Amino acid sequence: MKFDHNVEIITIGDELLLGQTIDTNAAFLSRELANAGFRVTRRTTVGDNAENIADAVQDALSCSSVVICTGGLGPTQDDFTKPVVAELFDAPLEVDTRLLDALRERYRLRGIAMPERNICQAEVPRGALVLPNPRGTACGLVLRDADGRICILLPGVPHELRGLALEEVIPFLRRARAGTVGGAIRFRTIRTTGIAESAVAEKIDSILPRIRPLTVAFLPQFAGSDLRITSWGELPEAEVDAALSDAEQQIRSVLQSHIYGTGSDDLAAVIGALLRERGLTITTAESCTGGLIAKRITDHAGSSDYFGTGVVTYANEAKQRLLDVSPQTMAEHGAVSEPTVREMIRGAQRRADAAAAIAVTGIAGPGGGSSDKPVGTVWLAAALHDQVLTRKIVFPGDREEIRERAAQAALALLWKLLKDPVPTQVQVAARIA
Amino acid sequence: MKFDHNVEIITIGDELLLGQTIDTNAAFLSRELANAGFRVTRRTTVGDNAENIADAVQDALSCSSVVICTGGLGPTQDDFTKPVVAELFDAPLEVDTRLLDALRERYRLRGIAMPERNICQAEVPRGALVLPNPRGTACGLVLRDADGRICILLPGVPHELRGLALEEVIPFLRRARAGTVGGAIRFRTIRTTGIAESAVAEKIDSILPRIRPLTVAFLPQFAGSDLRITSWGELPEAEVDAALSDAEQQIRSVLQSHIYGTGSDDLAAVIGALLRERGLTITTAESCTGGLIAKRITDHAGSSDYFGTGVVTYANEAKQRLLDVSPQTMAEHGAVSEPTVREMIRGAQRRADAAAAIAVTGIAGPGGGSSDKPVGTVWLAAALHDQVLTRKIVFPGDREEIRERAAQAALALLWKLLKDPVPTQVQVAARIA
């Protein structure tokens, strides 16, 4: 079989089929393979069952020249992947004494005797390439058959898988591909906020025929949509970049003010970069989002450059004590109201001596709603120096979705203020008030 | 084809194969189906490509009597699922005028004219059952062929999918199954913390042969492992509960002090229940976890009963201002040290007047590590009244994993204190100090 850009992924584990674990490994591998120009054509998930694993691997190898399996490489009683694939490739398992020594050493350093069952972790199918895994006891393995088809086995522990994928698998596949022909899949993603998916679709409808053979896909996100422009390999490699750039420019021309980033840019990181660039700091005052916005800001390494303090003021008493919200304001207007969110953000900004701030107060549910303020009602505020923007949104979804959407919308509000700091009517009104 | 308990799931979308979206729908459906006694035998993910969708659906229907597809039901240019499956089932698409009226009404209520492209949202394959979707514009659809094989189409928007699955699909499948024979899959999960997977495996090794035909699977989690005991349908239905209970008791007898819950119990919810039961409140003081612990506590509805305030003190200045940590302590021992985490937790408890508290300070990386305090070094503290437990852990993994593990380990520390409040040597030492 000719080596091409197509890869299939098989993730293995009853915990996946029972829904106890979300398959983040599949998403990670897919993303990294796509970024490296490979095309994942199908993903399959099967349970810890030797027959099902064998069927899935055989089926995948009949369609694709590269199959990556994750999971089922551990030393416990429900791990079948290695013996099953070894048998499919007619490669008997043999103990690799260097791996065994390294395993024993690993345990010795931790001051533990190696459990005997771990010897199987040093077994390697005859002729397989070993991908060293410094993060765990199960190494990666590459098997290749007479037709050149490749099966790669990786452990399912996320940080081990990620390390092996980036350090070993992608470089290995790039080398294996070197010299082969055919256009690689390439794409760009444009991230928008503050505009509905159907409105995006209408705005770009006339652009679609003009950018063929490139396609555009719509990916609804919390409080925004992503647009992915994809070149599927039809164009000559030399023309792909220009075609993608042209398509991106055409889309930007109609959606400009809603585009906050590209690729996997996170809105909290985009805001962080703007703050760092201007030497500004930010603080957060959260009620219904309960720390989620602070978490999103601090998800990013280096966020200590601009983030020093955040408070979660879930109780009314905390809003008074940490943010100086007046009890009278809350009594008159309620904790979920514009006057309260205004006092929250002002208090947060003043207490933390921060140039920028985000405040949120709302009803995440499932309880606590009323006909006047149903579940999902959230007041958001963003502040930059003396400017304040506030917005009320009633979000759909369950508790988790309401919290995620509220966090994203609050970040979007601050982004708008950072991007376009000229006072608008709303801001002028806010100042007068 | 006889209706059995086996279900296949097909998730559709280029965004999944490109790794831009994590497939939470697949996990949700799998979990709910398993909880209802159905067995998901395989999951497949394909892109927005008519041929690949058709192949996947045909292949799945040749193995299973029920296939559930999610995604590709929208009104945009990359949505193919409905026409493809309609063709497979030889059921032409026809506009359902009642659906169309409801769609127009939906737009009217929002004060928007319905975009013409949305008419396709009212098209239904002839003879298909419509599952109403009050949350969005794409309804669910059930197609059934002459052999009784069922294909269910659901939208990919998570909250729409969840609503349809719980309100329509599971009840429909229960009715379809009623009267059929064969044991359903049933399982119980036991959640542990503070013990390594291999240690769990060794402890329960002798139990495994005694509980056959039940099996036990190991699911490593952040700072702990889950154990899933499964009955795969071999036992008579009347014996399953007793067998699961017996297996659970045997496992509990060897792992007792490490078991914090069952099923999908979240450690933050377990702690919340203990606090509510005793009428206690909790506060958080987070540095490297940046709000994640507060978020986890407030993920749970009703958490305002015991959680009022949390602070994120990322900067040293914030640790002084909000928690009264002395500058001298930080200068002498560093911000990541036992003395600092002790002052953080005491300050948090005093300021919030809370009976319980959690404090965390550490280095989440990728920068900021040293040979003395490498990336991953975290000091955790838990307090209950005048008792304080502290612990230093060097966590493996990347920034995200270190933060997740630190949050879980900090919650585990407080859980230990809540469960076993008798002063241990550590606590006595802490009091003396």
Interface residues (C-beta under 8 A of the other chain):
Chain A: D14 E15 L16 L17 L18 G19 Q20 T21 I22 D23 T24 A26 A27 F28 L29 S30 R31 E32 L33 A34 R39 V40 T41 R42 R43 T44 T45 V46 G47 D48 N52 A56 G74 P75 T76 Q77 D78 P115 R117 N118 R135 V157 P158 H159 R162 F187 T189 E197 S198 A201 E202 L208 T215 V216 A217 F218 L219 P220 D226 R228 T230 S264 T284 E286 T289 G290 G291 L292 I293 A294 K295 I297 T298 D299 A301 G302 S303 S304 F307 G308 T309 G310 V311 V312 T313 Y314 A315 E317 A318 R321 L322 A352 A364 G365 P366 G367 P396 G397 D398 R399 E400 E401 R403
Chain B: D14 E15 L16 L17 L18 G19 Q20 T21 I22 D23 T24 A26 A27 F28 L29 S30 R31 E32 L33 A34 R39 V40 T41 R42 R43 T44 T45 V46 G47 D48 N52 A56 G74 P75 T76 Q77 D78 P115 R117 N118 R135 V157 P158 H159 R162 F187 T189 E197 S198 A201 E202 L208 T215 V216 A217 F218 L219 P220 D226 R228 T230 S264 T284 E286 C288 T289 G290 G291 L292 I293 A294 K295 I297 T298 D299 A301 G302 S303 S304 F307 G308 T309 G310 V311 V312 T313 Y314 A315 E317 A318 R321 L322 A352 A364 G365 P366 G367 P396 G397 D398 R399 E400 E401 R403
